[in-house]
Amino acid sequence: MRIVVVGGTGLIGSKVVEQLRATPHEVVAASRATGVNAYTGTGLAEALDGASVLVDVSNSDYLDEAGSLDYFDTETLNLLTYGAAAGVRHHVALSIVGTDRLAAGGGGYFRGKQLQEQLIRRSGRAFSIVHSTQFFEFIPRIADAALDGQHTKVVQTLMQPIAGDDTAAAVVEAALGSPTGGTVEVAGPERAPLADFVQRWFGRGDHVRPVEVDPLARYFGSRLRDGDLLPGPDARLSTLTYRDWLERETASHPV
Ligand SMILES: NC(=O)c1ccc[n+]([C@@H]2O[C@H](COP(=O)([O-])OP(=O)(O)OC[C@H]3O[C@@H](n4cnc5c(N)ncnc54)[C@H](OP(=O)(O)O)[C@@H]3O)[C@@H](O)[C@H]2O)c1
């Protein structure tokens, strides 16, 4: 069957495309870089022609509420509408563990993700949603966002991050399976304070930077309550540890 991966050139999308290309299916990586714009609709009809499955792993360039809501509203409605017209039988989307909690905490970006999920659920289309915790690869972004002058001030919360390869595998499994009409959660094997994961990222080289826990810090605009980033008891847990991922990462990109 033909599977179109919208956002197929991104961090997770490129892994999804690579894993799907190891199967006998026809796989199309669709993004602005390949001439497909899910926001404007440019190239969508052509890309989706003959597709059975549409996988949405695209992302907004905007982290603010207005930008995120506008992107996910427009692109999701475009994908659902063009998908229906092309005869797509399964709409698969990647979102975040705790999206509703993060949106309720005031994080504008997460309001966009929440709207994306609502639009899919209410569309009447056959769908599956994958909720992932934060990717290991995203921890440097969390560290950058937490930089306040000379200090890295992070939010006080537990997290259970996962290797991007493992999130991609869950998305692939959803794409090759039947529509669930619901959400599956995936997370990594280890639960620890967010500050520990950031500290261990900095600790790869000789220039260990101190990480401070700031009770007033926000997580991408969201005021977190403890547990907001954590998966529920039914989440599927992957096995690659942060330690092994860090070793692999440091070997391929020496500090
Ligand atoms: N960060 C985390 O830890 C985390 C955790 C759970 C879930 N997620 C979710 O995972 C998803 C993927 O995240 P990611 O980090 O892999 O994103 P990413 O690396 O930023 O990639 C985004 C992809 O979307 C494409 N894109 C952007 N605008 C587009 C448009 N208008 N039309 C078509 N394609 C467009 C980009 O390609 P072009 O620029 O070429 O268009 C790129 O391929 C997001 O929805 C995010 O919410 C993230």
The ligand as an SDF file (V2000), in Angstrom:
LIG
                    3D

 48 52  0  0  0  0  0  0  0  0999 V2000
    9.7260   16.9850   20.8900 N   0  0  0  0  0  0  0  0  0  0  0  0
    9.2490   15.9440   21.5550 C   0  0  0  0  0  0  0  0  0  0  0  0
    9.8950   15.4470   22.4780 O   0  0  0  0  0  0  0  0  0  0  0  0
    7.9090   15.3650   21.1510 C   0  0  0  0  0  0  0  0  0  0  0  0
    7.3130   14.4080   21.9750 C   0  0  0  0  0  0  0  0  0  0  0  0
    6.1030   13.8300   21.5510 C   0  0  0  0  0  0  0  0  0  0  0  0
    5.5270   14.2180   20.3310 C   0  0  0  0  0  0  0  0  0  0  0  0
    6.1280   15.1780   19.5790 N   0  0  0  0  0  0  0  0  0  0  0  0
    5.4920   15.5370   18.2880 C   0  0  0  0  0  0  0  0  0  0  0  0
    6.2190   14.9260   17.2460 O   0  0  0  0  0  0  0  0  0  0  0  0
    5.9390   15.6040   16.0230 C   0  0  0  0  0  0  0  0  0  0  0  0
    7.1980   15.6480   15.1660 C   0  0  0  0  0  0  0  0  0  0  0  0
    8.1970   16.3660   15.8610 O   0  0  0  0  0  0  0  0  0  0  0  0
    9.6830   16.4940   15.2630 P   0  0  0  0  0  0  0  0  0  0  0  0
   10.5460   16.9610   16.3810 O   0  0  0  0  0  0  0  0  0  0  0  0
   10.0430   15.2730   14.4820 O   0  0  0  0  0  0  0  0  0  0  0  0
    9.4810   17.7070   14.2480 O   0  0  0  0  0  0  0  0  0  0  0  0
   10.5920   18.3910   13.3050 P   0  0  0  0  0  0  0  0  0  0  0  0
   11.9030   17.7010   13.3880 O   0  0  0  0  0  0  0  0  0  0  0  0
   10.5260   19.8610   13.5810 O   0  0  0  0  0  0  0  0  0  0  0  0
   10.0190   18.1010   11.8440 O   0  0  0  0  0  0  0  0  0  0  0  0
    8.8670   18.7410   11.3940 C   0  0  0  0  0  0  0  0  0  0  0  0
    8.5400   18.2290   10.0060 C   0  0  0  0  0  0  0  0  0  0  0  0
    7.3390   18.8920    9.5650 O   0  0  0  0  0  0  0  0  0  0  0  0
    7.5780   19.4000    8.2610 C   0  0  0  0  0  0  0  0  0  0  0  0
    6.7040   20.5560    8.0690 N   0  0  0  0  0  0  0  0  0  0  0  0
    6.6900   21.7450    8.7300 C   0  0  0  0  0  0  0  0  0  0  0  0
    5.7530   22.5590    8.2100 N   0  0  0  0  0  0  0  0  0  0  0  0
    5.1590   21.8540    7.2010 C   0  0  0  0  0  0  0  0  0  0  0  0
    4.1300   22.1590    6.2730 C   0  0  0  0  0  0  0  0  0  0  0  0
    3.5200   23.3550    6.2600 N   0  0  0  0  0  0  0  0  0  0  0  0
    3.7610   21.2150    5.3710 N   0  0  0  0  0  0  0  0  0  0  0  0
    4.3920   19.9830    5.3550 C   0  0  0  0  0  0  0  0  0  0  0  0
    5.3690   19.6410    6.2100 N   0  0  0  0  0  0  0  0  0  0  0  0
    5.7490   20.5780    7.1170 C   0  0  0  0  0  0  0  0  0  0  0  0
    9.0730   19.7290    8.2480 C   0  0  0  0  0  0  0  0  0  0  0  0
    9.6250   19.7460    6.9420 O   0  0  0  0  0  0  0  0  0  0  0  0
    9.7220   21.0890    6.0450 P   0  0  0  0  0  0  0  0  0  0  0  0
   10.3430   22.1500    6.9020 O   0  0  0  0  0  0  0  0  0  0  0  0
   10.5230   20.6590    4.8640 O   0  0  0  0  0  0  0  0  0  0  0  0
    8.3040   21.4190    5.6690 O   0  0  0  0  0  0  0  0  0  0  0  0
    9.6150   18.5040    8.9680 C   0  0  0  0  0  0  0  0  0  0  0  0
    9.6860   17.4160    8.0750 O   0  0  0  0  0  0  0  0  0  0  0  0
    5.3660   16.9740   16.4310 C   0  0  0  0  0  0  0  0  0  0  0  0
    4.0130   17.0490   16.0630 O   0  0  0  0  0  0  0  0  0  0  0  0
    5.5150   17.0140   17.9470 C   0  0  0  0  0  0  0  0  0  0  0  0
    4.4420   17.6810   18.5860 O   0  0  0  0  0  0  0  0  0  0  0  0
    7.2940   15.7640   19.9560 C   0  0  0  0  0  0  0  0  0  0  0  0
  1  2  1  0
  2  3  2  0
  2  4  1  0
  4  5  1  0
  4 48  2  0
  5  6  2  0
  6  7  1  0
  7  8  2  0
  8  9  1  0
  8 48  1  0
  9 10  1  0
  9 46  1  0
 10 11  1  0
 11 12  1  0
 11 44  1  0
 12 13  1  0
 13 14  1  0
 14 15  2  0
 14 16  1  0
 14 17  1  0
 17 18  1  0
 18 19  2  0
 18 20  1  0
 18 21  1  0
 21 22  1  0
 22 23  1  0
 23 24  1  0
 23 42  1  0
 24 25  1  0
 25 26  1  0
 25 36  1  0
 26 27  1  0
 26 35  1  0
 27 28  2  0
 28 29  1  0
 29 30  1  0
 29 35  2  0
 30 31  1  0
 30 32  2  0
 32 33  1  0
 33 34  2  0
 34 35  1  0
 36 37  1  0
 36 42  1  0
 37 38  1  0
 38 39  2  0
 38 40  1  0
 38 41  1  0
 42 43  1  0
 44 45  1  0
 44 46  1  0
 46 47  1  0
M  CHG  2   8   1  16  -1
M  END
$$$$
